Amino acid sequence: MPTPEQIWQEADLATRRLAGIALNPAVTQDVLLRLLADAPLAVRMVLCRDREVPEAVVDAVIEHPDPRTRGFFASNPHVDPARRARLVDDPDWIVRANLAEGPRTEFPARPGPLPDATVVHMISTYDNELLQSLYRQISPGLWRAMPTHPVAEVRRWGVMQWNRLSPDTRAALLADPDGGVREAALRHARYEDPAWVESALPPRPCHARTDMLLHRALSRAVVDGVLTAPAGKDDKAMIAGNPSLPAEVVVLLAADPDPEVRGAVARRADLRTAERRALVTDPDPDVRGAVARRADLGPGERSTLARDPERAVRLAVSVHPALSEEERAAIDYDVPLDCRFGAYPAPATPRDPETVRRAALSGHPMLRREAAEDHALPPDLVARLAEDDDLGVRVLLAQNHPDAPPALLLRGFLEYTGPERAHLITRPNFPTAGLATLAGHEDPQVRALAARDPQAAAATVERLTRDPDPNVRAALARHPNLPRPRLAELLGDDELAHAAAANPALDPATIDRLLTTNGRGPW
């Protein structure tokens, strides 16, 4: 079966014109129904997967005889997930697989959750191999309810949250009336039994051994074996961070000649004062940096790290929560600008508002960046951070806050060229008016913004359809202010015919002629 990419590569120019019409926001419902019934597969793929679909067309898709067509709709990120959920009992496995897989979305976007009842039905009736990616489409509320859900198959999914479950919930799952739930719970509970972990530990390096050494309860025999005869070069570094490690072994590993082992010990939550003092003078800057980020450093250790010769270590200790603003300001640190300033999901538990406010008012840019990521930042702090002199603060605020002002979003796009820059354009307040004034900008991504300006001059739009950058040309080929002669010319262009056919200014008569001739024209 050809992939979507292969389907598109094999589409001829006439088919690509019809696919453009399928994307055209101005075409009628009847046109979409006509394409759905008669057009080639590539056209149906674009129609069902790449746009919002009217309800009457959804009805026709659900009843379409071709499972690939229905499968494309099951992967549509533009429609309400409840509409896609109508395919939950589709007779063809590929459609059900596409529904469970969910839409392909550009990071950091994620598909909207399917209705809880749909997810429960899928978990109860689908083969496990179809459910590998279903977690992306489960609502937070259903995730929380899974360990105590009335449906046994759903409780089995809830067991996967074992480390976050209360003792009472764990006990209930271990005594569950369903054998599958009890077995799943027991598998997780065994990892807390050092004797069982010892019996199950693989003798050679593998994923299972790594997981056990890093996270599971270790017997003294396992620890001694790693210390005296490790199976792999990373074994000691793995156990160094294990919370079950005996205190005397922690002390031993803190002086290990391998900096990776010392670094792992430095990141432990129960590191002793004497061990910390040894590690803050370690020759490896990564170890010193890890110690600098700890919340329980004493004043002497903080003072030592504040004078560390490595910039990264000084920066790490400069944001220590015990420091005053004056102490932070006295540290010689450099704030990095070559970072990812992207979008972050809202935490399950909101941050303390006073802690966020203190960070937002701090003189340290790294703390203000942390505050800028908070989705619930109050209006006065949004206004303050929108004018911050640090690029990272401004862009993180623009990427994450639902009420980021339009001017900030545009400024962020113009100034930031790192990962997830394009996400800024998807923010609800991103402006449109006046963007055509950027048509001469040296950055093609900025020039392409002119396509979003409804008042862009026809001459500007036409000029940009000849831009040296293909993405700019394609974006402006869809602008409704494109002069009609140029639009007609582009319908015959091998590269831009698809984009031109999606132009909402395409007149109905031209659309009808293209439909009648299967995309071949004349137009």
Secondary structure, DSSP 8 states (H G I E B T S, - for coil): ---HHHHHHT--HHHHHHHHHHH-TTS-HHHHHHHHHHS-HHHHHHHHHSS---HHHHHHHHT-S-HHHHHHHHT-TTS-HHHHGGGTT-SSHHHHHHHHH-----TT-------HHHHHHHHHHS-GGGGTTGGGG--HHHHHHGGG-SSHHHHHHHHTTGGGS-HHHHHHHHT-SSHHHHHHHHHHHHTT-HHHHHHH--SS-SHHHHHHHHHS---HHHHHHHHHS-SSTTHHHHHHT-TT--HHHHHHHHT-S-HHHHHHHHT-TT--HHHHHHHTT-S-HHHHHHHHT-TT--HHHHHHHHT-SSHHHHHHHHT-TT--HHHHHTS------SS--------SS---HHHHHHHHT-S-HHHHHHHHT-TT--HHHHHHHHT-S-HHHHHHHHHH-TT--HHHHHHHHHH--STTGGGGGGSTT---TTGGGGTT-SSHHHHGGGGG-TT--HHHHHHHTT-SSHHHHHHHHT-TTS-HHHHHHHTT-TTTHHHHHT-TTS-HHHHHHHHHTTT----
